[in-house]
Amino acid sequence: MGIIKKIFLVLFLLFVTDLSAQVQNDTIIFDGDVYVKHAVRAGESLKSIANSHKVKTADIINNNEIQKRLYYNQLLYIPVFYNQQENKGNSSDLSIQKQIEDFYKLKDTSVLNIALLMPYFLLRNDTMFNDFEDTTVISDIYYKGSELALSFHVGVELGLDSLRNQGKNICLHTFDTNKDTLKVHQIVHSKALDNMDIIIGPLYANNFRILCEKYGDDTTKILISPLSKNTKNVKRYKAVYQLSPSFQVQTNIIKEYVLKNHRNERVVVLNEKGYEWKSAYIKHLFKQHEKEVETFTVEYTKVDSIRKMFWDKQVVIIPSENKGFVSKILGSIGGLDSTSIVFGLYDWIKYDNLDIHNLMFLDVKFPNPYSFSYTSNHNISFVKLFEKKYKTNQSKYTLIAYNTLMHFCSEFSYFKFQDITNGGKINTYAPLNHYFDYELVPVK
């Protein structure tokens, strides 16, 4: 699969229209292969470009989607090690780690190297693009599993733009994990990550564990788990930074708010069967502050089944991450003749089956580590940068990725980390959010 086809998938979905004019001499590493970006200038031919980079025209053709002729500002990816491989007589034997070693001999040692391990699913997308002539409907056929990675990638690219404008020298290395354990093993043990300063991902806990087993105690690196709430890795490895707050962190945030704003009101905790430990933990948190709460295990979520648990007014905490349970219990609470102030968990933001009218009616609040506020100068700047570059609205995980880059690579501080004994650090910054006028905004 040619590098252009790989990048084309990303660029098309991210609505990038003006990249070629900005990347005359940039270097990109994709799955361990090293390329130089080249924007075609007036009067250049395929042969002249090949000569200038000391490669063969066939090398460029094989790695780019080239039509009959080149055009001005066309973006080409030059495989810079092809010439060295052929001089050694056996190009197929040059491993990923050898390419990386050669690359680092050439690079400026002041460069900050960032590795991004995401499930792009490029091979699945490649089969959809093969021999596909009508590009007007590509957005309807790309592999949907790629959306999360691509949304995150946009924020990373935007963060890189901001950091480079500040004079930072950063090289981004991208790796397609395919959500595949074997692929992650291959990447980790290829030594392609040995020279990385910051490694973001893999996204999923099991694959992130593979990374931690090799680099988790290497405190010269920063390993970032951007979305997973699984705390096993952050507890065991010193180099790990987890951005998503754990259940314990989230419930502590809820406890602080309730004690400050609803201390004298009745507090009830509704948990699903089999998760009584959650309500027990919350009860213990409040008891430490001399506040008693009532706990109920809900087997049946219909209105008549939960009516006896409710008074005229109460604060309700629902520590569940079960999408179906949350949807049903919120619907039933909304149908009761009582006033309830409801608190939930961060995962609820991702649920597409929740009635937003009911969420506003109940004034449901939940911690959000990626809270967005239009009163924040940082967020306003982000929106302006995004709209200027991509000419569209931000996607779901774009701000998360942007804030991650800015926090770890600049003076800007967004997350607040708590040290785990004998382990890494976990983010404790997750302001309560709620829906107001159909928008998710911080609670005032």
FENJOKA-V929443 format. One record per residue. N is the residue number from 1. SS is DSSP state (2 for helix, 1 for strand, 0 for the rest). OMEGA is omega as a letter, one per 30 degrees, with the letter a starting at -180 (* if undefined). NEAR is the number of other C-alpha atoms within 8 Angstrom. Layout:
N&SS&OMEGA&NEAR, N&SS&OMEGA&NEAR
This chain:
1&0&a&6, 2&0&a&9, 3&2&l&9, 4&2&l&11, 5&2&l&11, 6&2&a&11, 7&2&a&8, 8&2&l&8, 9&2&a&9, 10&2&a&9, 11&2&a&10, 12&2&a&8, 13&2&a&9, 14&0&l&10, 15&0&l&9, 16&0&a&10, 17&0&a&6, 18&0&a&7, 19&0&a&7, 20&2&a&10, 21&2&a&8, 22&2&a&6, 23&0&a&10, 24&0&a&9, 25&0&a&7, 26&0&l&8, 27&1&l&9, 28&1&l&11, 29&1&a&11, 30&1&a&9, 31&0&l&9, 32&0&l&12, 33&1&a&10, 34&1&a&14, 35&1&l&11, 36&1&l&12, 37&1&a&14, 38&1&l&12, 39&1&a&13, 40&0&l&12, 41&0&a&7, 42&0&l&5, 43&0&a&4, 44&0&l&8, 45&0&l&7, 46&2&a&8, 47&2&a&8, 48&2&l&8, 49&2&l&9, 50&2&l&12, 51&2&a&9, 52&2&a&7, 53&2&l&8, 54&0&l&7, 55&0&l&13, 56&0&l&10, 57&2&l&9, 58&2&l&6, 59&2&a&11, 60&2&a&14, 61&2&a&9, 62&2&a&8, 63&0&a&13, 64&0&l&12, 65&0&a&9, 66&0&l&7, 67&0&a&5, 68&0&a&4, 69&0&l&5, 70&0&l&10, 71&0&a&6, 72&0&l&8, 73&0&l&9, 74&0&a&9, 75&1&l&9, 76&1&l&11, 77&1&a&13, 78&1&l&12, 79&1&a&13, 80&0&a&10, 81&0&a&8, 82&2&a&10, 83&2&l&10, 84&2&a&7, 85&2&a&11, 86&2&l&9, 87&2&l&7, 88&0&l&7, 89&0&a&6, 90&0&a&9, 91&2&a&9, 92&2&a&5, 93&2&a&5, 94&0&a&9, 95&0&l&7, 96&2&a&10, 97&2&l&10, 98&2&l&8, 99&2&a&13, 100&2&l&12, 101&2&l&8, 102&2&a&8, 103&2&a&9, 104&2&l&9, 105&2&a&6, 106&2&a&6, 107&0&l&7, 108&0&a&6, 109&0&l&5, 110&0&a&5, 111&0&l&9, 112&1&a&9, 113&1&a&12, 114&1&l&13, 115&1&l&13, 116&1&a&12, 117&1&a&13, 118&1&l&14, 119&0&a&13, 120&0&a&12, 121&0&a&12, 122&2&a&9, 123&2&l&6, 124&2&l&8, 125&2&a&11, 126&2&a&11, 127&2&l&7, 128&2&a&9, 129&2&a&7, 130&0&l&6, 131&0&a&4, 132&0&a&7, 133&0&a&4, 134&0&a&6, 135&2&a&6, 136&2&a&5, 137&2&a&7, 138&2&a&8, 139&2&l&7, 140&2&a&5, 141&0&a&7, 142&0&a&8, 143&0&a&9, 144&2&l&5, 145&2&a&8, 146&2&a&10, 147&2&a&9, 148&2&a&9, 149&2&a&10, 150&2&l&12, 151&2&l&13, 152&2&a&13, 153&2&l&10, 154&2&a&11, 155&2&l&14, 156&2&l&12, 157&2&l&9, 158&2&l&11, 159&2&l&13, 160&2&l&10, 161&2&a&8, 162&2&a&8, 163&2&l&12, 164&2&l&10, 165&2&l&7, 166&0&l&6, 167&0&l&6, 168&0&l&7, 169&0&a&8, 170&1&l&10, 171&1&a&10, 172&1&l&10, 173&1&a&13, 174&1&a&11, 175&1&l&12, 176&1&a&11, 177&0&a&14, 178&0&a&10, 179&0&a&8, 180&0&a&8, 181&2&a&9, 182&2&l&6, 183&2&l&9, 184&2&l&13, 185&2&a&9, 186&2&a&8, 187&2&a&12, 188&2&a&12, 189&2&l&7, 190&0&a&9, 191&0&l&8, 192&0&a&12, 193&0&a&10, 194&0&a&5, 195&0&l&6, 196&0&l&11, 197&0&l&10, 198&1&l&11, 199&1&a&14, 200&1&a&12, 201&0&g&13, 202&0&a&15, 203&0&a&13, 204&0&a&10, 205&2&a&10, 206&2&l&7, 207&2&l&13, 208&2&l&13, 209&2&l&9, 210&2&l&11, 211&2&a&12, 212&2&a&13, 213&2&l&7, 214&2&a&8, 215&2&a&9, 216&0&a&13, 217&0&l&9, 218&0&a&8, 219&0&l&8, 220&0&l&6, 221&0&l&11, 222&1&l&11, 223&1&a&13, 224&1&l&12, 225&1&a&15, 226&0&a&10, 227&0&a&9, 228&0&l&11, 229&0&l&9, 230&0&a&7, 231&0&a&8, 232&2&a&6, 233&2&a&12, 234&2&l&15, 235&2&a&12, 236&2&a&9, 237&0&a&13, 238&0&a&14, 239&0&a&15, 240&1&l&16, 241&1&l&14, 242&1&a&16, 243&0&a&13, 244&0&a&12, 245&0&l&15, 246&0&l&10, 247&2&a&8, 248&2&l&7, 249&2&a&9, 250&2&a&13, 251&2&l&10, 252&2&l&9, 253&2&l&12, 254&2&l&12, 255&2&a&10, 256&2&a&8, 257&2&a&9, 258&2&l&9, 259&2&a&8, 260&2&a&7, 261&2&a&6, 262&0&a&9, 263&0&a&8, 264&0&a&4, 265&0&l&7, 266&0&l&8, 267&1&l&11, 268&1&l&12, 269&1&l&14, 270&1&l&13, 271&1&l&15, 272&1&a&11, 273&0&a&8, 274&0&a&4, 275&0&a&8, 276&2&l&10, 277&2&l&6, 278&2&l&9, 279&2&l&13, 280&2&l&9, 281&2&a&8, 282&2&l&10, 283&2&l&12, 284&2&l&8, 285&2&a&10, 286&2&a&12, 287&2&l&10, 288&0&l&7, 289&0&l&6, 290&0&l&6, 291&0&l&8, 292&0&l&8, 293&0&l&11, 294&1&a&8, 295&1&l&11, 296&1&l&9, 297&1&a&9, 298&1&l&10, 299&0&a&6, 300&0&a&6, 301&0&a&11, 302&0&a&9, 303&2&a&10, 304&2&a&6, 305&2&a&8, 306&2&a&12, 307&2&a&8, 308&2&a&7, 309&2&a&6, 310&0&l&9, 311&0&l&7, 312&0&a&7, 313&1&l&9, 314&1&l&13, 315&1&a&13, 316&1&l&12, 317&1&a&11, 318&0&a&12, 319&0&a&12, 320&0&l&10, 321&0&l&8, 322&0&a&6, 323&2&a&9, 324&2&a&6, 325&2&a&10, 326&2&a&11, 327&2&a&10, 328&2&a&10, 329&2&l&10, 330&2&l&10, 331&2&l&9, 332&2&l&12, 333&2&l&9, 334&2&a&9, 335&0&a&7, 336&0&l&8, 337&0&l&5, 338&0&l&8, 339&1&a&8, 340&1&l&10, 341&1&a&10, 342&1&l&12, 343&1&l&12, 344&1&a&13, 345&0&a&13, 346&2&a&10, 347&2&a&7, 348&2&l&10, 349&2&a&5, 350&2&a&5, 351&0&a&8, 352&0&a&4, 353&0&a&6, 354&0&a&8, 355&0&a&6, 356&2&l&8, 357&2&l&6, 358&2&l&11, 359&2&l&12, 360&2&a&13, 361&2&l&8, 362&0&a&11, 363&0&a&10, 364&0&a&13, 365&1&l&11, 366&1&l&13, 367&1&a&14, 368&1&a&10, 369&0&a&12, 370&0&a&7, 371&0&a&10, 372&0&l&7, 373&0&l&8, 374&0&l&7, 375&0&l&6, 376&0&l&7, 377&2&l&7, 378&2&a&6, 379&2&l&11, 380&2&l&10, 381&2&l&8, 382&2&a&9, 383&2&l&9, 384&2&l&8, 385&2&a&9, 386&2&a&13, 387&2&l&11, 388&2&a&7, 389&2&a&8, 390&2&l&11, 391&0&l&8, 392&0&l&7, 393&0&a&7, 394&0&l&9, 395&0&a&6, 396&0&a&8, 397&0&a&10, 398&2&a&14, 399&2&l&11, 400&2&a&10, 401&2&l&14, 402&2&l&13, 403&2&l&10, 404&2&l&8, 405&2&a&12, 406&2&a&13, 407&2&a&12, 408&2&a&6, 409&2&a&7, 410&0&l&8, 411&0&a&6, 412&0&a&6, 413&0&l&6, 414&0&a&6, 415&0&l&9, 416&0&a&7, 417&1&l&10, 418&1&l&8, 419&1&l&8, 420&0&a&10, 421&0&a&6, 422&0&a&8, 423&0&a&13, 424&0&a&15, 425&1&l&13, 426&1&a&15, 427&1&l&13, 428&0&a&11, 429&0&l&9, 430&0&a&12, 431&1&l&11, 432&1&l&12, 433&1&l&13, 434&1&l&13, 435&1&l&13, 436&1&a&8, 437&0&l&5, 438&0&l&7, 439&1&l&6, 440&1&a&8, 441&1&l&11, 442&1&l&11, 443&0&l&8, 444&0&*&2
